[in-house]
């Protein structure tokens, strides 16, 4: 990750993009207090965010959606296309289906609303920097509902975990995923390592024949897990 030095802990570099000065400066202040996160730039609109990413190559962009010049969705799409090494984490007031779908289609790796606390924001920044997807609880519920309404992806809900060969531990991991827990939270809940969590997730993905976390969560809700 950006800003790492030999023998030192890796530092996650972040660009904060928001058209409201007080929000932008507040996020910068909060993130700058964390030893493993460094804010390397602030953008007042989506165009500035794209320019800063090209110049600074940050690990994460904390992206608002409603901004002048270039909105957050368009900026996210540009960053995802030209700078795939930078993860976009949306932080916005809006949690409607259209906003969520637009951001995810553009390539956002995470989606939080502005009522998120500093700990949740910091955890989400670390998660997307590490290649994980992360969503606010309300956003996750909307995403699951949308996926569950589709017929593609997950297997038939009539098949239970044991019938498709999930172990007891894999079922526990799947249940916690369905409740919105990220890998670190699952590891703490089950008293296992993150690498072990990832192994279980990879195994259950293969058994469920799903491609990603969202499809696995949709399947979990279909069979009544995590409700």
Residue pairs with C-beta under 8 A, 6 or more apart in sequence:
1 10
1 11
1 12
1 13
1 59
1 129
2 11
2 12
2 13
2 38
2 40
2 56
2 57
2 58
2 59
3 10
3 11
3 12
3 13
3 38
3 40
4 10
4 11
9 35
9 36
10 36
11 36
11 37
11 38
12 36
12 37
12 38
12 59
12 60
12 125
12 126
12 129
13 38
13 39
13 40
13 56
13 57
13 58
13 59
13 60
14 31
14 37
14 38
14 39
14 40
14 58
14 59
14 60
14 61
14 62
14 125
15 39
15 40
15 41
15 42
15 43
15 49
15 52
15 53
15 56
15 58
15 60
15 61
15 62
16 24
16 27
16 28
16 31
16 39
16 41
16 42
16 43
16 61
16 62
17 24
17 42
17 43
17 44
17 45
17 46
17 48
17 49
17 52
17 61
17 62
17 63
17 64
17 67
17 72
17 75
18 24
18 27
18 43
18 44
18 62
18 64
18 67
18 91
19 44
19 45
19 64
19 66
19 67
19 68
20 64
21 44
23 64
23 114
24 42
24 44
25 42
27 39
27 62
27 91
27 121
28 39
28 42
30 118
30 121
30 122
31 37
31 39
31 62
31 121
31 122
31 125
32 38
32 39
34 122
36 126
37 122
37 125
37 126
40 52
40 56
40 58
41 52
41 55
41 56
41 58
43 49
43 51
43 52
44 67
44 68
45 67
45 68
45 69
45 70
46 63
46 67
46 69
46 70
46 71
46 72
46 74
46 75
46 78
47 69
47 70
47 75
48 69
49 61
49 63
49 70
49 72
49 75
49 79
50 70
50 75
50 78
50 79
50 82
52 58
53 61
53 79
53 83
53 86
54 82
54 83
57 83
57 85
57 86
58 86
59 85
59 86
59 87
59 129
60 86
60 87
60 88
60 89
60 125
60 128
60 129
61 75
61 76
61 79
61 86
61 87
61 88
61 89
62 89
62 91
62 121
62 125
63 72
63 75
63 76
63 88
63 89
63 90
63 91
63 92
63 108
64 72
64 90
64 91
64 92
65 71
65 72
65 73
65 90
65 92
65 94
65 99
65 102
65 103
66 72
66 92
66 93
66 94
67 75
70 78
72 90
72 92
72 103
73 102
73 103
73 106
74 106
76 88
76 90
76 103
76 106
76 107
76 108
77 106
77 107
79 86
79 88
79 107
80 88
80 106
80 107
80 108
81 107
87 109
87 110
87 128
87 129
87 131
88 103
88 106
88 107
88 108
88 109
88 110
88 128
89 108
89 109
89 110
89 111
89 112
89 124
89 125
89 128
89 134
90 103
90 108
90 110
90 111
90 112
91 112
91 113
91 114
91 116
91 121
92 99
92 103
92 111
92 112
92 113
92 114
93 113
93 114
94 113
95 113
95 136
95 138
95 139
95 142
97 142
97 146
100 111
100 139
100 142
100 143
101 146
103 111
104 111
104 143
109 128
109 132
109 133
109 134
110 124
110 127
110 128
110 133
110 134
110 135
111 134
111 135
111 136
111 139
112 120
112 121
112 124
112 134
112 135
112 136
112 139
113 136
113 138
113 139
116 124
116 136
120 136
123 134
123 182
123 184
124 134
127 133
127 134
127 182
127 183
127 184
128 134
132 182
132 183
133 212
133 213
133 214
134 182
135 143
135 180
137 180
140 180
140 217
143 214
143 217
144 178
144 214
144 217
144 218
144 221
147 153
147 154
147 214
147 215
147 217
147 218
148 218
148 221
148 222
153 210
153 211
153 215
153 218
153 219
154 208
154 210
154 215
154 216
154 218
154 219
154 222
155 164
155 208
155 209
155 219
157 219
157 222
157 223
159 223
160 223
161 170
161 171
161 174
161 223
161 225
164 207
164 208
165 207
166 174
166 204
166 207
166 208
167 203
169 190
169 200
170 200
170 203
170 204
170 207
171 225
172 190
173 186
173 190
173 197
173 200
173 201
173 204
174 204
174 216
174 220
174 225
174 226
175 220
175 225
175 226
176 185
176 186
176 189
176 190
176 226
177 186
177 201
177 213
177 216
177 217
177 220
177 226
178 217
178 220
178 221
178 225
178 226
178 227
179 226
180 226
181 189
183 194
183 197
183 198
183 201
184 194
186 197
187 193
187 194
187 196
187 197
190 197
201 213
201 216
204 216
205 211
205 212
205 216
208 215
208 216
208 219
210 216
210 219
217 226
220 226
221 227
